[in-house]
Amino acid sequence: MIEKSYFDKMPSGEDIFSYKLTNTSGSSVKILTLGGRINEINVPDKNGNFADVVCGFDNANDYLNDSAYQGALIGRFGNRIKDAKFTLDGVEYKLFVNNGKNHLHGGKIGFDKGFGMQGHGKLAEICFSSFRFLALTWMKDILVI
């Protein structure tokens, strides 16, 4: 089952929604349209009592100011790129520095801060997609030009 509900507003005034996906056993996950972040995962303990096992936030502002990537869909890269640069086919590319002298989790605007993800549910499936992060756009965001 898929349920869509209002979560909060972006500072710009755009609505943020959550999509709750529930399986036949009652376990569920809530995913936000703010960066595809996982806001809740509810699963049973050994006695069958359900509890949320995710350290999530209750509002958009906390997610937007989060430096620990709580529930985040990280990217465009996971982890660090040493010295915020790499070489591909003999060409050196310099990246945005955001972790000491390194590049962490996709740079200045990672997927975790992306907005505009649209969820489309059909039966027991859901597909999130974002047109904000097309190849040229994300290259512009992470490269130092």
C-alpha positions in Angstrom: 0.0 0.0 0.0 1.2 3.5 -0.8 0.0 6.6 1.1 0.9 10.2 0.2 0.7 12.8 2.9 1.9 16.4 3.5 5.1 16.7 5.5 6.2 20.4 5.5 7.1 23.4 3.3 10.4 24.4 1.8 11.6 27.9 2.7 10.5 28.8 -0.8 6.9 27.8 0.0 6.9 24.5 -2.0 5.1 21.6 -0.3 7.1 18.6 0.8 5.3 15.2 0.8 6.0 11.9 2.3 5.2 8.5 0.6 4.6 5.7 3.1 5.1 2.2 1.6 3.6 -0.6 3.7 4.0 -4.3 3.1 1.5 -7.0 3.9 3.2 -7.7 7.3 2.7 -4.0 8.3 6.3 -2.9 8.1 6.6 0.5 6.4 9.0 3.1 5.2 8.3 6.9 4.7 10.3 8.6 2.0 10.3 12.4 1.5 10.1 14.3 -1.7 12.9 16.4 -0.1 15.9 14.6 -1.5 14.4 11.1 -1.3 15.3 11.0 2.4 14.1 8.1 4.5 12.0 9.7 7.3 10.7 6.6 9.0 11.1 2.8 8.9 8.6 1.0 11.1 9.4 -2.7 11.8 8.3 -5.2 14.5 10.5 -6.2 17.4 10.7 -9.8 18.6 7.3 -9.4 20.3 5.6 -8.0 17.2 5.5 -4.4 18.5 6.2 -1.9 15.7 8.6 0.9 16.2 10.3 3.6 14.1 14.0 2.7 13.8 15.2 5.8 11.9 16.7 8.9 13.4 14.6 11.3 11.4 13.4 14.9 11.8 9.9 16.3 12.0 10.4 19.3 9.8 12.1 20.5 6.6 14.3 23.0 8.3 16.1 20.4 10.4 16.8 18.3 7.2 18.0 21.3 5.3 20.5 22.2 8.1 21.5 18.6 8.8 25.3 18.0 8.4 25.0 14.3 9.3 23.0 13.3 6.3 20.2 11.7 8.4 18.2 9.3 6.1 19.8 10.9 3.1 20.0 9.7 -0.4 23.6 10.7 -0.8 25.2 11.5 -4.1 26.3 12.0 -6.7 29.2 10.2 -5.0 29.2 8.2 -1.8 32.1 9.0 0.6 35.0 11.3 -0.1 37.1 12.1 -3.2 40.6 12.9 -2.0 41.8 16.4 -2.6 38.5 17.2 -4.4 39.8 16.3 -7.8 40.1 13.3 -10.2 41.6 12.6 -13.6 39.6 11.0 -16.4 41.1 10.3 -19.8 44.0 12.5 -19.0 41.9 15.5 -18.0 41.9 16.7 -14.3 38.6 17.8 -12.9 38.5 19.9 -9.7 35.5 19.5 -7.5 33.8 21.6 -4.8 35.6 21.3 -1.5 33.3 20.6 1.4 35.1 18.3 3.8 38.5 19.6 4.8 40.3 19.5 1.5 38.1 16.7 0.1 34.8 16.4 -1.8 32.1 14.6 0.2 28.8 13.0 -1.0 28.4 15.0 -4.2 29.5 18.5 -3.1 27.7 21.7 -2.5 24.3 20.6 -3.6 24.0 16.8 -3.1 20.9 14.7 -3.7 20.0 15.0 -0.1 19.0 18.7 -0.6 17.3 18.1 -4.0 13.7 19.1 -4.2 11.1 18.4 -6.8 11.2 14.6 -6.7 7.9 13.3 -7.9 6.5 10.0 -6.7 4.3 8.0 -8.9 2.6 5.0 -7.4 0.9 2.1 -9.1 -0.3 -0.9 -7.1 2.6 -1.8 -4.9 5.3 0.0 -6.8 6.7 3.5 -6.4 9.3 5.2 -8.6 11.0 8.4 -7.6 12.6 10.6 -10.2 14.1 14.0 -10.3 14.7 16.1 -13.4 16.8 18.6 -11.3 19.8 16.4 -11.5 20.3 15.9 -15.2 23.9 15.3 -16.2 24.9 18.8 -17.2 23.2 20.3 -14.1 25.0 18.1 -11.7 28.4 18.5 -13.4 27.9 22.3 -13.1 27.1 21.9 -9.4 30.1 19.8 -8.4 32.9 21.1 -10.7 34.8 24.2 -9.9 34.4 26.3 -13.1 
